[in-house]
Amino acid sequence: MKLKPKILIVDDKSENLIALEVVLKNLDVELVKALSGNDALKAILHHEFALALLDIQMPEMDGYELAGIIREESKTAHLPFIFISAVYTDNLNVFKGYEKGAFSFITKPFQPEILINKVQFFIDKYIQDITLRELNESLKQKNLELEYSNRELDAFCYSVSHDLKAPLRGIRGYTKILKEDYKDKLDEEGERILGLVIENSLKMSTLIDSLLLLSKLGKKDMRKNPINMNELVNRILEEFQEDLKRESWNWK
C-alpha cells in the first residue's frame, strides 16, 4: 500500500485551516487539523506526522510554547515544523521561531507555491526516511535469518561429519585387526589392498575435516599462504595413481 504522509496544521481560526487545505489540496497527503495547541498535542499522540504547520498567535498556548513541548517530547523531538504568521513577522520573532527549532518561517500573505514547495520537500524527506528505516529493518531481519541458517548449517555439518566418521572408525578398526591378527594369511596383493583401504580411510577422514573447515571460511579471517603448485599437482597425481593404473591411462 502506498505511503500517505500526514501533515498537522494548527491554527485557532477555522478559515485559516480551510485556506491551508485549499493550498495543499493537490499534494498526496492526509491533513490533520487542530484548532488549539492542546488539540495539536492530542493529535501528535495518535498520529505520526511528516510535518507540522504552526500558527503563532493562539489563545491558551501559542505556537512558540507548542513548539517547545514538541521539541521536549522524545516521540516528536525530530518532527519538522514551519511557523506561519501574519502578526509576528519582525526579525526578532522570526529569530525566536528558528530558536524554537523551526525549519522555516513563512509570513502572511505568502505565495502558495512557496508553501507547497517547502511542504513537498519535507514529504519527500519523510518518505525517504521511512523507506530507509524499512530497508534497515528488512536487512536486520535478513541478518537474523542468515545467522539462524548458519547455526543450522553448523549443526548439520557437525552431525554429518559425525555420521560419516563413524563407519570410517569401524573400517580402520577392522583393518587394524586384519593387519595385526591375519597378516600371515595375506599374500602380497592382499597386504597392498589392505594398505590402500587404510590409506584411503585416513584420506576420507581428512577430507571430512577439510569440508568442515570449508563451511566455516566465511566466519573467520582468511589467511593467504603461498602454495607450491608442483607439489600440489604431484600430490593429486599420487592420490589418483591407482585410478590411473586401473584405467590404463598414460600421464605425460
C-alpha positions as CSV (number, residue, x, y, z in Angstrom):
1,M,0.0,0.0,0.0
2,K,1.3,3.5,-0.9
3,L,2.5,5.5,2.0
4,K,0.4,8.7,2.5
5,P,2.2,11.1,4.8
6,K,0.3,13.1,7.4
7,I,0.6,16.9,7.8
8,L,-0.5,18.6,11.0
9,I,-1.9,22.1,10.6
10,V,-2.6,24.2,13.7
11,D,-4.5,27.4,13.8
12,D,-7.2,28.8,16.1
13,K,-9.2,30.1,13.2
14,S,-11.2,27.6,11.1
15,E,-11.0,29.9,8.0
16,N,-7.2,29.7,8.1
17,L,-7.2,25.9,8.3
18,I,-9.6,25.8,5.3
19,A,-7.3,28.2,3.4
20,L,-4.3,25.9,4.1
21,E,-6.3,22.9,2.9
22,V,-7.1,24.6,-0.3
23,V,-3.4,25.5,-0.9
24,L,-2.3,21.9,-0.2
25,K,-5.2,20.0,-1.7
26,N,-3.1,18.7,-4.7
27,L,-0.5,17.1,-2.5
28,D,-0.8,13.4,-1.8
29,V,-1.0,13.9,1.9
30,E,-3.5,13.5,4.8
31,L,-4.2,16.8,6.6
32,V,-5.0,16.6,10.3
33,K,-6.4,19.9,11.7
34,A,-6.1,21.3,15.2
35,L,-7.7,24.5,16.5
36,S,-5.5,24.8,19.6
37,G,-2.2,23.7,21.0
38,N,-3.9,21.2,23.2
39,D,-5.7,19.7,20.2
40,A,-2.4,19.5,18.4
41,L,-0.7,17.6,21.3
42,K,-3.6,15.1,21.3
43,A,-3.2,14.6,17.6
44,I,0.5,14.0,18.0
45,L,-0.2,11.2,20.4
46,H,-2.3,9.3,17.9
47,H,-0.5,10.1,14.6
48,E,2.9,10.1,13.1
49,F,3.4,13.3,11.1
50,A,5.8,14.2,8.4
51,L,5.5,17.9,9.1
52,A,3.6,20.4,11.3
53,L,2.4,23.9,10.2
54,L,2.0,26.1,13.3
55,D,0.3,29.4,13.7
56,I,1.9,31.5,16.5
57,Q,-0.9,33.7,17.8
58,M,-3.3,31.3,19.6
59,P,-5.1,31.6,23.0
60,E,-4.0,29.5,26.0
61,M,-1.0,28.0,24.2
62,D,0.8,30.0,21.5
63,G,2.8,28.4,18.7
64,Y,6.1,29.0,20.5
65,E,5.0,27.1,23.6
66,L,3.6,24.3,21.4
67,A,6.9,24.1,19.6
68,G,8.8,23.9,22.9
69,I,6.7,21.0,24.0
70,I,7.1,19.2,20.6
71,R,10.9,19.5,20.9
72,E,11.0,18.3,24.5
73,E,9.0,15.1,23.9
74,S,11.1,12.2,22.7
75,K,8.4,11.0,20.3
76,T,8.3,14.3,18.5
77,A,11.7,15.8,19.1
78,H,12.7,15.4,15.4
79,L,9.3,16.4,14.0
80,P,10.0,19.3,11.5
81,F,7.6,22.3,11.8
82,I,7.1,25.5,10.0
83,F,5.7,28.7,11.6
84,I,3.1,30.6,9.6
85,S,2.2,34.0,10.9
86,A,0.6,37.3,9.8
87,V,1.4,39.1,13.1
88,Y,4.8,38.0,14.5
89,T,6.7,38.9,11.3
90,D,9.5,41.1,12.7
91,N,13.1,39.9,12.7
92,L,13.1,39.3,16.5
93,N,10.1,36.9,16.3
94,V,11.5,35.2,13.2
95,F,14.7,34.6,15.1
96,K,12.7,33.3,18.1
97,G,10.9,30.9,15.8
98,Y,14.2,29.4,14.5
99,E,15.5,29.3,18.1
100,K,12.5,27.1,19.0
101,G,13.6,24.7,16.3
102,A,11.5,25.7,13.3
103,F,12.8,24.6,9.9
104,S,11.2,27.6,8.2
105,F,9.2,30.7,8.9
106,I,6.6,31.9,6.5
107,T,4.9,35.3,6.8
108,K,1.4,36.1,5.6
109,P,0.4,36.8,3.0
110,F,2.6,34.3,1.1
111,Q,2.8,32.8,-2.3
112,P,1.1,29.4,-2.3
113,E,3.9,27.9,-4.4
114,I,6.4,28.8,-1.7
115,L,4.5,26.8,0.9
116,I,3.8,23.9,-1.5
117,N,7.4,23.6,-2.3
118,K,8.5,23.6,1.3
119,V,5.9,21.1,2.3
120,Q,6.8,18.9,-0.7
121,F,10.4,18.9,0.4
122,F,9.6,17.5,3.8
123,I,7.1,15.0,2.4
124,D,9.9,13.6,0.1
125,K,12.4,13.5,3.0
126,Y,9.8,11.8,5.2
127,I,9.2,9.1,2.6
128,Q,12.9,8.6,2.1
129,D,13.4,8.2,5.9
130,I,10.6,5.7,6.2
131,T,11.9,3.8,3.2
132,L,15.4,3.7,4.7
133,R,14.0,2.6,8.0
134,E,12.1,-0.2,6.4
135,L,15.2,-1.3,4.5
136,N,17.2,-1.3,7.6
137,E,14.6,-3.4,9.4
138,S,14.5,-5.8,6.5
139,L,18.3,-6.0,6.5
140,K,18.3,-6.7,10.2
141,Q,15.7,-9.4,9.8
142,K,17.7,-11.0,6.9
143,N,20.8,-10.9,9.1
144,L,19.0,-12.7,11.9
145,E,17.7,-15.3,9.4
146,L,21.2,-15.8,8.0
147,E,22.6,-16.2,11.5
148,Y,20.0,-18.8,12.2
149,S,20.7,-20.6,9.0
150,N,24.4,-20.6,9.7
151,R,23.8,-22.1,13.1
152,E,21.7,-24.8,11.5
153,L,24.4,-25.4,8.9
154,D,27.0,-25.7,11.7
155,A,24.8,-28.3,13.4
156,F,24.2,-30.1,10.2
157,C,27.9,-30.2,9.3
158,Y,28.8,-31.5,12.7
159,S,26.1,-34.2,12.5
160,V,27.1,-35.2,9.0
161,S,30.8,-35.4,9.9
162,H,30.0,-37.5,12.9
163,D,27.8,-39.8,10.9
164,L,30.4,-40.1,8.2
165,K,33.3,-40.7,10.6
166,A,31.5,-43.4,12.5
167,P,31.8,-46.1,9.7
168,L,35.3,-44.9,8.9
169,R,36.3,-45.6,12.5
170,G,34.8,-49.1,12.1
171,I,36.8,-49.6,8.8
172,R,40.0,-48.6,10.5
173,G,39.3,-50.8,13.4
174,Y,38.7,-53.9,11.2
175,T,41.7,-53.2,9.0
176,K,43.9,-52.9,12.1
177,I,42.6,-56.3,13.2
178,L,43.3,-57.8,9.7
179,K,46.8,-56.2,9.7
180,E,47.7,-57.4,13.2
181,D,45.9,-60.8,13.5
182,Y,45.7,-62.0,9.9
183,K,48.9,-60.7,8.4
184,D,50.4,-64.1,7.9
185,K,47.3,-65.2,5.9
186,L,47.5,-62.3,3.4
187,D,49.6,-62.5,0.3
188,E,51.5,-59.5,-1.1
189,E,48.5,-58.3,-3.1
190,G,46.2,-58.6,-0.1
191,E,48.6,-56.6,2.0
192,R,48.8,-53.9,-0.7
193,I,45.0,-53.7,-0.9
194,L,44.7,-53.6,2.8
195,G,47.2,-50.7,2.9
196,L,45.1,-48.9,0.3
197,V,42.0,-49.3,2.4
198,I,43.8,-47.9,5.5
199,E,45.3,-45.0,3.5
200,N,42.0,-44.1,1.8
201,S,40.1,-44.2,5.0
202,L,42.6,-41.8,6.5
203,K,42.2,-39.6,3.4
204,M,38.4,-39.7,3.8
205,S,38.6,-38.6,7.4
206,T,40.9,-35.7,6.4
207,L,38.5,-34.8,3.6
208,I,35.6,-34.6,6.1
209,D,37.6,-32.4,8.4
210,S,38.5,-30.2,5.4
211,L,34.9,-29.9,4.4
212,L,34.0,-28.7,7.9
213,L,36.7,-26.1,7.8
214,L,35.5,-25.0,4.4
215,S,32.0,-24.5,5.7
216,K,33.4,-22.1,8.3
217,L,35.5,-20.0,5.9
218,G,33.1,-17.1,5.8
219,K,33.1,-16.7,9.6
220,K,36.8,-16.4,10.0
221,D,39.5,-14.1,8.6
222,M,41.2,-15.8,5.7
223,R,45.0,-16.0,5.8
224,K,46.8,-16.3,2.5
225,N,49.8,-18.5,2.2
226,P,51.9,-19.3,-0.9
227,I,51.5,-22.7,-2.5
228,N,54.0,-24.8,-4.4
229,M,52.0,-25.8,-7.4
230,N,54.4,-28.6,-8.4
231,E,53.9,-30.2,-5.0
232,L,50.2,-29.8,-5.2
233,V,50.0,-31.4,-8.7
234,N,52.2,-34.3,-7.6
235,R,50.1,-34.9,-4.5
236,I,46.9,-35.0,-6.6
237,L,48.6,-37.4,-9.1
238,E,49.6,-39.7,-6.2
239,E,46.0,-39.7,-4.9
240,F,44.7,-40.8,-8.3
241,Q,47.5,-43.1,-9.2
242,E,45.5,-46.3,-8.5
243,D,42.6,-45.0,-10.6
244,L,45.0,-44.1,-13.4
245,K,46.5,-47.6,-13.3
246,R,43.1,-49.3,-13.4
247,E,42.0,-47.2,-16.4
248,S,45.4,-47.8,-18.1
249,W,46.0,-44.0,-18.6
250,N,49.3,-42.7,-19.6
251,W,50.1,-39.4,-18.0
252,K,52.5,-37.2,-19.8
